[in-house]
C-alpha cells in the first residue's frame, strides 16, 4: 500500500467500518438473528467502495 492511501481518513474509516459490520454479522448469525445478512451485505459493499477509493488514490499518486 501507498502512504497516501494509509493517511486518507475516508478509506481507513471504510475499512474499519466494513470489518466491524462483518463481525456484527457473524455475531448475529451465531445468535440466529435473521438480520445478519444485511450486515454482511453492507460490509461487502463498503469494502468494495473502500478498495475502489484506495485504488484510485494509489493510481493517482503513482503516475
Buried (B, 14 or more C-beta within 10 A) or exposed (E): EBEBBEEBEEBBEBBEBBEEBBEBBBEBBEEEBEEBEBBBEBBBEBBEBBBEBBEEBEEEEEE
